[in-house]
């Protein structure tokens, strides 16, 4: 079974999806959602994300106005998913959380693809990869800080 998973996870499609997932996981969390997932850092708001994308992807004013509600809707739905999980005391399992988030990511990705050109989507993937790396670094730093506090 592990070989099957590895085989599935090696395609270019999965790499692009992985990068997209990292963006959604790292960029679109509100501070409240970040805290719910154990993070301490305040992450970018939808307005900050849209401003970053406008500059980075050279969005037109029209594209910016089309991207804004997509990002805002994503953040709102993500927060609702996380809030319902918190309200349930974390019950429902990680698999159901992952599935809900996968569906949300796919929906958001589809919507963004209808607004962005291919070259903008390519740059968007690079941006997502950079943001994912930043999130991993923040997590490593937070994990080291919490380990050092528990050792004190």
KEDO-166022 format. One line per field, with one value per atom (N, C-alpha, C, CB): residue in three letters; residue number from 1; x, y, z. Coordinates in steps of 0.001 Angstrom, whole numbers. Glycine has a CB too. Layout:
N
type <- ALA,...
seq <- NUM,...
u <- X,...
v <- Y,...
w <- Z,...
***
This chain:
152
type <- UNK,UNK,UNK,UNK,UNK,UNK,UNK,UNK,UNK,UNK,UNK,UNK,UNK,UNK,UNK,UNK,UNK,UNK,UNK,UNK,UNK,UNK,UNK,UNK,UNK,UNK,UNK,UNK,UNK,UNK,UNK,UNK,UNK,UNK,UNK,UNK,UNK,UNK,UNK,UNK,UNK,UNK,UNK,UNK,UNK,UNK,UNK,UNK,UNK,UNK,UNK,UNK,UNK,UNK,UNK,UNK,UNK,UNK,UNK,UNK,UNK,UNK,UNK,UNK,UNK,UNK,UNK,UNK,UNK,UNK,UNK,UNK,UNK,UNK,UNK,UNK,UNK,UNK,UNK,UNK,UNK,UNK,UNK,UNK,UNK,UNK,UNK,UNK,UNK,UNK,UNK,UNK,UNK,UNK,UNK,UNK,UNK,UNK,UNK,UNK,UNK,UNK,UNK,UNK,UNK,UNK,UNK,UNK,UNK,UNK,UNK,UNK,UNK,UNK,UNK,UNK,UNK,UNK,UNK,UNK,UNK,UNK,UNK,UNK,UNK,UNK,UNK,UNK,UNK,UNK,UNK,UNK,UNK,UNK,UNK,UNK,UNK,UNK,UNK,UNK,UNK,UNK,UNK,UNK,UNK,UNK,UNK,UNK,UNK,UNK,UNK,UNK,UNK,UNK,UNK,UNK,UNK,UNK,UNK,UNK,UNK,UNK,UNK,UNK,UNK,UNK,UNK,UNK,UNK,UNK,UNK,UNK,UNK,UNK,UNK,UNK,UNK,UNK,UNK,UNK,UNK,UNK,UNK,UNK,UNK,UNK,UNK,UNK,UNK,UNK,UNK,UNK,UNK,UNK,UNK,UNK,UNK,UNK,UNK,UNK,UNK,UNK,UNK,UNK,UNK,UNK,UNK,UNK,UNK,UNK,UNK,UNK,UNK,UNK,UNK,UNK,UNK,UNK,UNK,UNK,UNK,UNK,UNK,UNK,UNK,UNK,UNK,UNK,UNK,UNK,UNK,UNK,UNK,UNK,UNK,UNK,UNK,UNK,UNK,UNK,UNK,UNK,UNK,UNK,UNK,UNK,UNK,UNK,UNK,UNK,UNK,UNK,UNK,UNK,UNK,UNK,UNK,UNK,UNK,UNK,UNK,UNK,UNK,UNK,UNK,UNK,UNK,UNK,UNK,UNK,UNK,UNK,UNK,UNK,UNK,UNK,UNK,UNK,UNK,UNK,UNK,UNK,UNK,UNK,UNK,UNK,UNK,UNK,UNK,UNK,UNK,UNK,UNK,UNK,UNK,UNK,UNK,UNK,UNK,UNK,UNK,UNK,UNK,UNK,UNK,UNK,UNK,UNK,UNK,UNK,UNK,UNK,UNK,UNK,UNK,UNK,UNK,UNK,UNK,UNK,UNK,UNK,UNK,UNK,UNK,UNK,UNK,UNK,UNK,UNK,UNK,UNK,UNK,UNK,UNK,UNK,UNK,UNK,UNK,UNK,UNK,UNK,UNK,UNK,UNK,UNK,UNK,UNK,UNK,UNK,UNK,UNK,UNK,UNK,UNK,UNK,UNK,UNK,UNK,UNK,UNK,UNK,UNK,UNK,UNK,UNK,UNK,UNK,UNK,UNK,UNK,UNK,UNK,UNK,UNK,UNK,UNK,UNK,UNK,UNK,UNK,UNK,UNK,UNK,UNK,UNK,UNK,UNK,UNK,UNK,UNK,UNK,UNK,UNK,UNK,UNK,UNK,UNK,UNK,UNK,UNK,UNK,UNK,UNK,UNK,UNK,UNK,UNK,UNK,UNK,UNK,UNK,UNK,UNK,UNK,UNK,UNK,UNK,UNK,UNK,UNK,UNK,UNK,UNK,UNK,UNK,UNK,UNK,UNK,UNK,UNK,UNK,UNK,UNK,UNK,UNK,UNK,UNK,UNK,UNK,UNK,UNK,UNK,UNK,UNK,UNK,UNK,UNK,UNK,UNK,UNK,UNK,UNK,UNK,UNK,UNK,UNK,UNK,UNK,UNK,UNK,UNK,UNK,UNK,UNK,UNK,UNK,UNK,UNK,UNK,UNK,UNK,UNK,UNK,UNK,UNK,UNK,UNK,UNK,UNK,UNK,UNK,UNK,UNK,UNK,UNK,UNK,UNK,UNK,UNK,UNK,UNK,UNK,UNK,UNK,UNK,UNK,UNK,UNK,UNK,UNK,UNK,UNK,UNK,UNK,UNK,UNK,UNK,UNK,UNK,UNK,UNK,UNK,UNK,UNK,UNK,UNK,UNK,UNK,UNK,UNK,UNK,UNK,UNK,UNK,UNK,UNK,UNK,UNK,UNK,UNK,UNK,UNK,UNK,UNK,UNK,UNK,UNK,UNK,UNK,UNK,UNK,UNK,UNK,UNK,UNK,UNK,UNK,UNK,UNK,UNK,UNK,UNK,UNK,UNK,UNK,UNK,UNK,UNK,UNK,UNK,UNK,UNK,UNK,UNK,UNK,UNK,UNK,UNK,UNK,UNK,UNK,UNK,UNK,UNK,UNK,UNK,UNK,UNK,UNK,UNK,UNK,UNK,UNK,UNK,UNK,UNK,UNK,UNK,UNK,UNK,UNK,UNK,UNK,UNK,UNK,UNK,UNK,UNK,UNK,UNK,UNK,UNK,UNK,UNK,UNK,UNK,UNK
seq <- 1,1,1,1,2,2,2,2,3,3,3,3,4,4,4,4,5,5,5,5,6,6,6,6,7,7,7,7,8,8,8,8,9,9,9,9,10,10,10,10,11,11,11,11,12,12,12,12,13,13,13,13,14,14,14,14,15,15,15,15,16,16,16,16,17,17,17,17,18,18,18,18,19,19,19,19,20,20,20,20,21,21,21,21,22,22,22,22,23,23,23,23,24,24,24,24,25,25,25,25,26,26,26,26,27,27,27,27,28,28,28,28,29,29,29,29,30,30,30,30,31,31,31,31,32,32,32,32,33,33,33,33,34,34,34,34,35,35,35,35,36,36,36,36,37,37,37,37,38,38,38,38,39,39,39,39,40,40,40,40,41,41,41,41,42,42,42,42,43,43,43,43,44,44,44,44,45,45,45,45,46,46,46,46,47,47,47,47,48,48,48,48,49,49,49,49,50,50,50,50,51,51,51,51,52,52,52,52,53,53,53,53,54,54,54,54,55,55,55,55,56,56,56,56,57,57,57,57,58,58,58,58,59,59,59,59,60,60,60,60,61,61,61,61,62,62,62,62,63,63,63,63,64,64,64,64,65,65,65,65,66,66,66,66,67,67,67,67,68,68,68,68,69,69,69,69,70,70,70,70,71,71,71,71,72,72,72,72,73,73,73,73,74,74,74,74,75,75,75,75,76,76,76,76,77,77,77,77,78,78,78,78,79,79,79,79,80,80,80,80,81,81,81,81,82,82,82,82,83,83,83,83,84,84,84,84,85,85,85,85,86,86,86,86,87,87,87,87,88,88,88,88,89,89,89,89,90,90,90,90,91,91,91,91,92,92,92,92,93,93,93,93,94,94,94,94,95,95,95,95,96,96,96,96,97,97,97,97,98,98,98,98,99,99,99,99,100,100,100,100,101,101,101,101,102,102,102,102,103,103,103,103,104,104,104,104,105,105,105,105,106,106,106,106,107,107,107,107,108,108,108,108,109,109,109,109,110,110,110,110,111,111,111,111,112,112,112,112,113,113,113,113,114,114,114,114,115,115,115,115,116,116,116,116,117,117,117,117,118,118,118,118,119,119,119,119,120,120,120,120,121,121,121,121,122,122,122,122,123,123,123,123,124,124,124,124,125,125,125,125,126,126,126,126,127,127,127,127,128,128,128,128,129,129,129,129,130,130,130,130,131,131,131,131,132,132,132,132,133,133,133,133,134,134,134,134,135,135,135,135,136,136,136,136,137,137,137,137,138,138,138,138,139,139,139,139,140,140,140,140,141,141,141,141,142,142,142,142,143,143,143,143,144,144,144,144,145,145,145,145,146,146,146,146,147,147,147,147,148,148,148,148,149,149,149,149,150,150,150,150,151,151,151,151,152,152,152,152
u <- 819,0,866,-933,1969,2846,3414,3978,3740,4256,3206,4696,1951,864,760,-472,823,738,1903,710,3103,4274,4122,5560,3653,3471,2478,2997,1387,376,956,-866,1766,2265,3445,2663,3891,5053,4713,5907,3474,3100,3206,1705,3372,3443,2165,3699,1037,-248,-218,-1389,327,368,1312,795,2406,3328,2612,4572,1894,1157,93,513,-601,-1624,-989,-2418,153,854,1243,2087,1709,2078,844,2765,-238,-1482,-1947,-2568,-1841,-2240,-1423,-2092,-162,703,277,2166,-84,-559,-1782,-880,-2712,-3955,-3687,-4975,-2890,-2598,-1828,-1824,-911,-52,-532,1274,-996,-1337,-2707,-1225,-3640,-5017,-5556,-5862,-4720,-5147,-5247,-4177,-6288,-6364,-5612,-7855,-5266,-4594,-5368,-4371,-6697,-7503,-7384,-8947,-7417,-7287,-5881,-7621,-4895,-3520,-3377,-2533,-3973,-3908,-4627,-4494,-5731,-6476,-5645,-7775,-4730,-3891,-2541,-3690,-2408,-1185,-170,-581,-465,472,312,286,1375,1337,1456,2446,2001,2282,1015,3324,907,-195,143,-431,-764,-531,-1285,-954,-1037,-1575,-3097,-987,-3657,-5105,-5423,-5614,-6700,-7065,-6619,-8575,-6741,-6303,-4806,-6655,-4025,-2572,-2244,-1856,-2953,-2718,-3051,-3558,-4193,-4593,-3569,-5999,-3091,-2075,-794,-1767,-380,799,597,1098,-560,-838,-929,-2130,-1511,-1618,-234,-2354,690,2057,2796,2824,2785,3571,3110,3510,1794,1245,899,16,1160,858,-620,1749,-1473,-2902,-3436,-3653,-4351,-5059,-6048,-5797,-6588,-7590,-8790,-8044,-9171,-10300,-9996,-10636,-8796,-8416,-8376,-7050,-7851,-7767,-9159,-7099,-10113,-11481,-12122,-12326,-11661,-12168,-11502,-11949,-10229,-9487,-9925,-7972,-10176,-10508,-11636,-10905,-12794,-13853,-13520,-15150,-12694,-12283,-11454,-11473,-10502,-9650,-10475,-8484,-11328,-12160,-13086,-12984,-13697,-14585,-13807,-15281,-12617,-11805,-11497,-10504,-11066,-10723,-11951,-10150,-13080,-14312,-14688,-15461,-14645,-15005,-13997,-15102,-12719,-11685,-11896,-10276,-12159,-12403,-13621,-12589,-14665,-15866,-15556,-16975,-14750,-14359,-13581,-13511,-12610,-11802,-12628,-10622,-13539,-14392,-15302,-15224,-15873,-16753,-15954,-17465,-14723,-13867,-13561,-12552,-13260,-13012,-14267,-12566,-15431,-16694,-16984,-17851,-16531,-16738,-15637,-16783,-14788,-13707,-12656,-14266,-12515,-11518,-12000,-10258,-13259,-13811,-14135,-15068,-14191,-14501,-13307,-14952,-12164,-10992,-10275,-11376,-8992,-8138,-8492,-6664,-8941,-9275,-10423,-9642,-11431,-12559,-12134,-13749,-11263,-10754,-9961,-9867,-9092,-8298,-9193,-7321,-10242,-11147,-11894,-12147,-12388,-13069,-12133,-13601,-10899,-9925,-9528,-8678,-9430,-9101,-10180,-8945,-11432,-12539,-12499,-13891,-12249,-12178,-11024,-12022,-9867,-8707,-8992,-7475,-9603,-9914,-10880,-10503,-11878,-12845,-12148,-13969,-11291,-10573,-9636,-9780,-8929,-8008,-8751,-7264,-9882,-10679,-11108,-11915,-11542,-11981,-10823,-12599,-9659,-8499,-8048,-7333,-8105,-7701,-8593,-7717,-9819,-10718,-10427,-12166,-9614,-9300,-7881,-9463,-6953,-5541,-5139,-4667,-4177,-3599,-2672,-2821,-2229,-1325,-29,-1018,533,1782,1561,2361,398,94,-77,-1175,-703,-834,539,-1719,1442,2801,3494,3619,3366,3969,3276,3892,1975,1207,1728,-288,2043,2597,3944,2754,4775,6062,5834,6902,4905,4562,4092,3468,3237,2735,3870,1704,4797,5929,6751,6824,6987,7739,6994,7997,5684,4887,4851,3464,4795,4807,6113,4608,7210,8506,8532,9645,7982,7945,7117,7368,6016,5175,5942,3862,6632,7419,8479,8081,9116,10136,9530,10869,8345,7678,7316,6417,6833,6472,7686,5817,8794,10028,10455,11168,10393,10765,9840,10750,8529,7558,7753,6118,8037,8271,9516,8395,10565,11795,11569,12930,10803,10521,9699,9780,8714,7879,8664,6629,9580,10421,11342,11236,11908,12826,12070,13571,10812,10011,9676,8712,9360,8996,10230,8337,11422,12649,13105,13748,12522,12932,12392,12488
v <- -1189,0,1257,-4,1238,2404,2713,2183,1671,1884,2555,553,2162,2777,4250,2071,4586,5981,6772,6086,6225,6914,7117,6127,6085,6188,7290,4851,7353,8383,9763,8119,9862,11146,11678,11028,10985,11449,12219,10292,12297,12973,14482,12597,15128,16590,17206,17076,16573,17066,17212,16123,16206,16225,17307,14862,17541,18603,19945,18635,20218,21477,21562,21614,20454,20442,20641,19126,20016,20173,21609,19301,22262,23669,24487,24199,24197,24912,24677,24481,23436,23120,23914,21626,24036,24785,26243,24686,26810,28197,28310,28691,27460,27536,27298,26517,26312,26019,27134,24738,27728,28724,30140,28642,30520,31912,32297,32224,31418,31820,31568,31120,31131,30987,32361,30081,32565,33769,33479,34194,34497,34221,33251,35503,33364,32446,31018,32867,30827,29482,28946,29476,29807,29379,28896,30523,29616,29198,27883,30263,27672,26421,25238,26486,25493,24417,24379,24583,25133,25083,26132,23764,26965,27995,29234,28337,30013,31221,32470,31196,32344,33510,34028,33173,35348,35957,35845,37460,35274,35077,36134,33664,36166,37203,37171,37072,38376,38521,38378,39901,38187,38138,39395,37960,40560,41795,41791,42999,41283,41197,40209,40781,39102,38096,38678,36822,39350,39948,40993,40586,41808,42815,42148,43712,41071,40317,39774,39159,39176,38587,39653,37783,40789,41872,42279,43089,42439,42831,41699,43270,40544,39409,38902,38287,38856,38301,39377,37481,40617,41728,41713,41656,41558,41480,42822,41040,42757,43971,44328,43775,45519,45904,44959,47364,44574,43663,42300,43500,41773,40487,40584,40025,41688,41872,41795,43226,42432,42412,41037,43450,40228,38864,37913,38365,38147,37291,37540,37531,38797,39154,38298,40622,38191,37381,35894,37566,35412,34000,33747,33614,34626,34483,34672,35499,35684,35930,34752,37204,34196,33047,31844,32692,31638,30515,30636,30436,31810,32016,31795,33438,32317,32169,30688,32955,29944,28530,27720,27971,28060,27359,27577,27837,28810,29112,28363,30616,28258,27526,26047,27684,25475,24068,23880,23597,24752,24637,24904,25604,25882,26192,25018,27440,24385,23245,22092,22787,21947,20903,21211,20771,22484,22882,22663,24372,23030,22889,21415,23501,20542,19105,18509,18376,19359,18882,18089,18045,18368,17658,16304,17488,15949,14669,14728,14303,13594,13524,13036,14881,13014,12434,13347,11215,13116,13897,13636,13574,12428,12094,12958,10610,13174,14002,15462,13881,15924,17291,17443,17650,16488,16536,16526,15352,15712,15635,16952,14483,17535,18831,19895,19269,19896,20886,20629,20868,19363,19036,19570,17505,19357,19849,21376,19389,22033,23493,23982,24019,23340,23734,23569,22906,22450,22205,23252,20807,23585,24608,25956,24734,26313,27586,27595,27848,26495,26400,26566,25059,25907,26009,27453,25094,28110,29503,30412,29998,30219,31054,30798,30790,29553,29236,29912,27738,30210,30880,32379,30664,32906,34333,34611,34883,33726,33958,33342,33399,33981,33407,32255,34497,31492,30371,30866,29577,31956,32462,32976,33586,33542,33980,32779,34850,31714,30498,29907,29453,29947,29451,30266,29501,31579,32446,32254,33924,32022,31763,30507,31621,29471,28234,28495,27159,29328,29686,30414,30567,31339,32099,31151,33153,30211,29245,28421,28323,28019,27219,28010,26785,29271,30125,30284,31507,30481,30646,29352,31084,28218,26929,26750,25774,27140,27050,27945,27433,29136,30057,29471,31417,28820,28197,27073,27659,26240,25151,25701,24298,26780,27381,27933,28493,28554,29061,27916,29868,26814,25656,25087,24575,24973,24454,25351,24343,26654,27614,27520,29035,27399,27293,25986,27394,24907,23613,23651,22507,24282,24388,25239,24975,26311,27186,26447,28456,25683,24970,23852,24408,23194,22168,22767,21444,23936,24555,25032,25730,25466,25880,24673,26592,23531,22344,21756,21284,22049,21553,22434,21449,23614,24562,24187,25953
w <- 0,0,0,1200,764,803,-572,1795,-1343,-2696,-3568,-3324,-3396,-4159,-3824,-3877,-2551,-2129,-2691,-600,-2603,-3137,-4633,-2830,-5332,-6775,-7111,-7355,-6390,-6608,-6309,-5733,-5290,-4822,-5634,-3388,-6665,-7408,-8675,-7759,-9052,-10291,-10200,-10674,-11346,-11392,-10854,-12823,-11116,-10633,-9118,-11060,-8451,-6995,-6491,-6456,-7204,-6799,-6826,-7718,-7904,-8011,-6928,-9402,-6693,-5655,-4286,-5692,-4061,-2783,-2525,-2748,-3556,-3411,-3095,-4689,-3785,-3525,-2096,-4513,-1637,-274,737,-12,450,1360,1435,915,311,329,1213,-1096,980,1724,3206,1185,3512,4911,5586,5020,4887,5510,5398,4937,4253,4032,4505,2615,4345,4522,5918,3538,6810,8190,8839,8974,9571,10391,11678,10675,12467,13734,14610,14484,14651,15450,14970,15428,13676,13125,13356,11626,13242,13500,14931,13225,15874,17266,17491,18160,16779,16911,16451,16115,15529,15007,15714,13498,16805,17573,17196,17434,16222,15816,16667,14353,16782,17585,16720,18621,15536,14708,14049,13649,13986,13244,11766,13670,11005,9586,8795,9151,7526,6663,6573,5290,6537,6351,4865,6901,4525,3105,2353,2959,2978,2320,2031,3181,2979,2763,1650,4063,1616,578,-787,843,-886,-2162,-2598,-2050,-1662,-2005,-2500,-785,-1834,-2281,-3693,-1311,-3918,-5223,-6309,-5173,-5985,-6967,-7453,-6363,-6509,-6862,-7551,-5619,-6940,-7419,-8778,-6420,-8985,-10219,-11237,-9914,-10852,-11757,-12151,-13018,-11151,-11413,-11906,-10153,-12834,-13240,-12128,-14624,-12180,-11187,-11248,-11410,-12455,-12627,-12001,-14121,-12245,-11653,-10133,-12190,-9631,-8178,-7563,-7831,-8197,-7681,-7821,-8401,-8769,-8912,-7921,-10340,-7615,-6691,-5242,-6839,-4908,-3514,-2922,-3442,-3564,-2936,-2875,-3686,-3787,-3746,-2494,-5021,-2237,-1053,217,-1092,237,1419,1709,1229,658,834,1361,-494,817,1267,2757,457,3174,4587,5464,4813,5041,5809,5945,5141,4860,4899,5713,3482,5559,6322,7815,5902,8193,9605,10123,9807,9303,9712,9930,8659,9049,9201,10499,7991,10724,11942,13194,11888,13128,14266,14600,13985,13593,13861,14461,12566,14036,14613,16079,13808,16367,17767,18607,17849,18062,18787,19096,17972,18224,18423,19302,17066,19831,20693,19952,21790,18656,17858,17384,18646,17722,17282,15803,18093,15187,13766,12973,13250,13589,12960,11995,12258,11902,11014,9559,11264,9250,7863,7351,7744,8179,7730,7598,8711,8483,8374,7072,9603,6798,5564,4328,5510,4354,3206,3009,3390,4096,3995,3433,5372,3901,3445,1988,4348,1606,212,-727,32,-362,-1183,-1285,-598,-186,-183,-1051,1248,-934,-1756,-3243,-1374,-3605,-5011,-5552,-5190,-4759,-5159,-5356,-4104,-4422,-4505,-5706,-3211,-5908,-7041,-8359,-7020,-8495,-9719,-9963,-9636,-8914,-9051,-9457,-7735,-8856,-9206,-10641,-8236,-11073,-12439,-13469,-12653,-13103,-14042,-14145,-13621,-13210,-13189,-13697,-11775,-13357,-13660,-14990,-12551,-15654,-16873,-16477,-17703,-17474,-17181,-16552,-18462,-17064,-16492,-15063,-17380,-14805,-13441,-12517,-13421,-13007,-12193,-11892,-12912,-12865,-12640,-11550,-13947,-11618,-10603,-9255,-11038,-9289,-8084,-7394,-8413,-8168,-7598,-6927,-8693,-7546,-6932,-5611,-7890,-5632,-4427,-3326,-4736,-3680,-2708,-2112,-3359,-2953,-2477,-1453,-3664,-1753,-823,497,-1449,419,1627,2447,1265,1771,2462,3225,1461,2598,3271,4501,2311,4390,5521,6670,5084,6340,7360,8047,6738,7261,7856,8797,6760,8399,9257,10544,8507,10435,11645,12562,11284,11978,12799,13509,11942,12773,13392,14537,12351,14320,15368,16563,14821,16317,17404,18149,16867,17424,18070,18932,17027,18467,19254,20485,18411,20347,21485,22532,21025,22092,23054,23715,22373,22998,23607,24649,22546,24362,25306,26550,24641,26394,27556,28420,27105,27798,28572,29264,27659,28741,29361,30507,28332,30636,31690,33025,31359
***
